[in-house]
Amino acid sequence: MTVVKVAVNGFGTIGKRVAEAVTRQPDMQLIGVSKTRPDYTAVIATKVLGYDLYVPADKVEAFEKAGIRVAGTIEEMVEKADIVVDATPGGKGAEYKKLYVEKGKPAIFQGGEDADVADVSFSTLCNYTEALGKRYIRVVSCNTTGLLRAICTLRREFGVRSVRATIVRRAADPKEVKRGPVNAIVPNPAKLPSHHGLDVKTVVPDLDIITAAVVVPTTLMHVHVVYARLARSVTREEVERAFEEAPRIILVDEALGFKSTADIIEAARDLGRRRYDVPELVIWRESITVNGDEVIWMQAVHQESIVVPENIDAIRAALRLADKPEDTIRVTDETLGLKKFL
Ligand SMILES: NC(=O)c1ccc[n+]([C@@H]2O[C@H](COP(=O)([O-])OP(=O)(O)OC[C@H]3O[C@@H](n4cnc5c(N)ncnc54)[C@H](OP(=O)(O)O)[C@@H]3O)[C@@H](O)[C@H]2O)c1
């Protein structure tokens, strides 16, 4: 089996999770991760996890002064890799692209980058084959990934004519202290549509979709209320079965105590999930409502982890390690323990 060398540039919320997911893949080797600040995360990466850590050339001394072992510069890390997953803050990836191009390395970018950073915007259940062999792939944002998992499942089963969705966004990730709101609900923005539907269209250009978003004071998950008009009339059972059988989607029951995002996260904690991650899209079973060709449901998105499986699939697509979506989905989902919820 070919084993490809993967570097993860940026070891934050997304980067640390993608790095760990890479270590679980039989066809991938994690050759290093990068950071700019010599903080406790850098100590964990090197001393606890045993990763090789690469830093900007002008920061080597600061890391060494802090007693953190450095394997080399970010340029050297990129040089050694077969492919780079760029998980630097939004906008930085576009700057790093120059380095990836210069070193002749393919790269996976995140949703914080503009779509034109890559050859294709990507979501496994929608357009895996379109990304095959592409040098630069952008995994869309957490909200977009959540919308696309459900929409592309319904598209495949029944066809989708239009989607309208309201997105209730978490204010910050749990580790962030400078973001808000703390005590308000903020239209994001008030002028419609929000950018999320436009981002969905970077993957499914022909979809009629309009989204609105508000930001609320929570750190746990996003929640979407979605209205879709399908290409034909369906029954509630058909829709429930389609979601139930789809990869990376789980249904939870309000009747079983899943009354909020806090309950989903609590279950993930009780199940011993690493970092209480829930990379699956979570749909409340009771919310699924069908009226002829119209379907309504509510779904929750764990922003910190939902894009991790898609990053792993994007590596396989770029390097043609799997030609069919089902082949990468099988390995990714098995190694990451997906759909083993309740
Ligand atoms: N968090 C989410 O909910 C989420 C969900 C989906 C997609 N995304 C997208 O994923 C990307 C990363 O977001 P994130 O939330 O993971 O960010 P983050 O937690 O702030 O992590 C960014 C990482 O990049 C490193 N970094 C900063 N500047 C760098 C530079 N010049 N060179 C190399 N590394 C640098 C940081 O290292 P230091 O700490 O050492 O500076 C940090 O490890 C963004 O495009 C974002 O939009 C985020």
The ligand as an SDF file (V2000), in Angstrom:
LIG
                    3D

 48 52  0  0  0  0  0  0  0  0999 V2000
  -12.6960   26.5370   14.4440 N   0  0  0  0  0  0  0  0  0  0  0  0
  -13.7140   26.2360   13.6770 C   0  0  0  0  0  0  0  0  0  0  0  0
  -14.8240   26.1560   14.1540 O   0  0  0  0  0  0  0  0  0  0  0  0
  -13.5130   25.9660   12.2250 C   0  0  0  0  0  0  0  0  0  0  0  0
  -14.3990   25.0910   11.6070 C   0  0  0  0  0  0  0  0  0  0  0  0
  -14.2300   24.8040   10.2490 C   0  0  0  0  0  0  0  0  0  0  0  0
  -13.2190   25.4350    9.5390 C   0  0  0  0  0  0  0  0  0  0  0  0
  -12.3880   26.3150   10.1730 N   0  0  0  0  0  0  0  0  0  0  0  0
  -11.3260   26.9290    9.3710 C   0  0  0  0  0  0  0  0  0  0  0  0
  -10.1010   26.2640    9.6290 O   0  0  0  0  0  0  0  0  0  0  0  0
   -9.0230   27.1830    9.5310 C   0  0  0  0  0  0  0  0  0  0  0  0
   -8.2550   27.1470   10.8310 C   0  0  0  0  0  0  0  0  0  0  0  0
   -9.1090   27.5710   11.8710 O   0  0  0  0  0  0  0  0  0  0  0  0
   -8.8530   27.1730   13.3920 P   0  0  0  0  0  0  0  0  0  0  0  0
  -10.1290   27.4680   14.1090 O   0  0  0  0  0  0  0  0  0  0  0  0
   -8.2770   25.8130   13.4910 O   0  0  0  0  0  0  0  0  0  0  0  0
   -7.7720   28.2620   13.7810 O   0  0  0  0  0  0  0  0  0  0  0  0
   -6.9090   28.3230   15.1170 P   0  0  0  0  0  0  0  0  0  0  0  0
   -7.4840   27.4690   16.1800 O   0  0  0  0  0  0  0  0  0  0  0  0
   -6.6870   29.7530   15.3900 O   0  0  0  0  0  0  0  0  0  0  0  0
   -5.5230   27.6530   14.6880 O   0  0  0  0  0  0  0  0  0  0  0  0
   -4.6810   28.2200   13.7500 C   0  0  0  0  0  0  0  0  0  0  0  0
   -3.3160   27.5760   13.8440 C   0  0  0  0  0  0  0  0  0  0  0  0
   -2.4700   28.1580   12.8580 O   0  0  0  0  0  0  0  0  0  0  0  0
   -1.2520   28.5650   13.4650 C   0  0  0  0  0  0  0  0  0  0  0  0
   -0.7570   29.7460   12.7910 N   0  0  0  0  0  0  0  0  0  0  0  0
   -1.1040   31.0380   12.9580 C   0  0  0  0  0  0  0  0  0  0  0  0
   -0.4250   31.8130   12.1100 N   0  0  0  0  0  0  0  0  0  0  0  0
    0.3790   30.9960   11.4170 C   0  0  0  0  0  0  0  0  0  0  0  0
    1.3500   31.1960   10.4280 C   0  0  0  0  0  0  0  0  0  0  0  0
    1.6240   32.4110    9.9510 N   0  0  0  0  0  0  0  0  0  0  0  0
    2.0260   30.1160    9.9650 N   0  0  0  0  0  0  0  0  0  0  0  0
    1.7610   28.8730   10.4290 C   0  0  0  0  0  0  0  0  0  0  0  0
    0.8530   28.6280   11.3560 N   0  0  0  0  0  0  0  0  0  0  0  0
    0.1770   29.6840   11.8480 C   0  0  0  0  0  0  0  0  0  0  0  0
   -1.5760   28.8320   14.9090 C   0  0  0  0  0  0  0  0  0  0  0  0
   -0.3980   28.5810   15.6390 O   0  0  0  0  0  0  0  0  0  0  0  0
    0.0010   29.4500   16.8880 P   0  0  0  0  0  0  0  0  0  0  0  0
   -1.1220   29.2750   17.8510 O   0  0  0  0  0  0  0  0  0  0  0  0
    1.2520   28.8330   17.3590 O   0  0  0  0  0  0  0  0  0  0  0  0
    0.1430   30.8490   16.3640 O   0  0  0  0  0  0  0  0  0  0  0  0
   -2.6390   27.7680   15.1840 C   0  0  0  0  0  0  0  0  0  0  0  0
   -2.0190   26.5740   15.5330 O   0  0  0  0  0  0  0  0  0  0  0  0
   -9.6470   28.5310    9.1740 C   0  0  0  0  0  0  0  0  0  0  0  0
   -9.6670   28.6620    7.7660 O   0  0  0  0  0  0  0  0  0  0  0  0
  -11.0590   28.3990    9.6870 C   0  0  0  0  0  0  0  0  0  0  0  0
  -11.9540   29.2470    9.0220 O   0  0  0  0  0  0  0  0  0  0  0  0
  -12.4930   26.5540   11.5110 C   0  0  0  0  0  0  0  0  0  0  0  0
  1  2  1  0
  2  3  2  0
  2  4  1  0
  4  5  1  0
  4 48  2  0
  5  6  2  0
  6  7  1  0
  7  8  2  0
  8  9  1  0
  8 48  1  0
  9 10  1  0
  9 46  1  0
 10 11  1  0
 11 12  1  0
 11 44  1  0
 12 13  1  0
 13 14  1  0
 14 15  2  0
 14 16  1  0
 14 17  1  0
 17 18  1  0
 18 19  2  0
 18 20  1  0
 18 21  1  0
 21 22  1  0
 22 23  1  0
 23 24  1  0
 23 42  1  0
 24 25  1  0
 25 26  1  0
 25 36  1  0
 26 27  1  0
 26 35  1  0
 27 28  2  0
 28 29  1  0
 29 30  1  0
 29 35  2  0
 30 31  1  0
 30 32  2  0
 32 33  1  0
 33 34  2  0
 34 35  1  0
 36 37  1  0
 36 42  1  0
 37 38  1  0
 38 39  2  0
 38 40  1  0
 38 41  1  0
 42 43  1  0
 44 45  1  0
 44 46  1  0
 46 47  1  0
M  CHG  2   8   1  16  -1
M  END
$$$$
